[in-house]
Amino acid sequence: MTPHEPFKMLWSYSEGWTDVVRMHPTVSRTFLLYVVPMSIIPAAMIFYAGITNHELLTPSVTAHEALLVAIAFFLVELAMVPLMAAIIQQMGELVDIRPDYHDAFMLAAIAPTPLWLGSLALFVPSAGVVVAVMGLAWIASAALIYHGTPPLFSLADHRKSRLMSHFVIGAGVMAWVALMAVLAVMLSLIVGYR
């Protein structure tokens, strides 16, 4: 895979995706070498926002509290990817396919990449900038799901592919809302124990 192919994966059904199918990286390798490092980014940004008294984290938290929230968030992120893979695999039955867990995991691991990278917007202390960047990240994540579903699951039927993509996007939205809820609960627990 060349360095520019990940960007082409946003609008192509073949560029980059065929390499993922051809290379067939193991689930454990993908988890350790891709999911773990990418999941560090939002956790690190939450820590950064916490120690810089970012306007998005109210009330302010101490560095120790920000570290606890970041670590807990990181662990929840790590658990979310295999969970999403299992959900994607089960969703296949809705469109009369049975995706392999490996292929479902590849989609669950690749699709949130823009969201992980979008968290870098927390460097800018502006809620408007963060919301705009995360909105664009969601569009990019949906594009990855839409274009990754056919090649990963060997779907030639465009109707089934589109339906499966919509199911996965819906599940992804729910997973992201759950992550944000976990973040809010962790912050409120820390503030409540002060």
Buried (B, 14 or more C-beta within 10 A) or exposed (E): BEEEBBEBBBEBBBBBBBBBBEEEBEBEEBBEEBBBEBBBBBBBBBBBBBBBEBEBBEEBBEEEBBBBBBBBBBEBBBEBBBBBBEBBBBBBEEBEBEBEBBBBBBBBBBBBBBBBBBBBBBEEEBEEEBEBBBEEBBEBBBBBBBBBBBBBBEBEEEEBBBBBBBBBBEBBEEBBEEBEEBBEEBBEEBEEEE
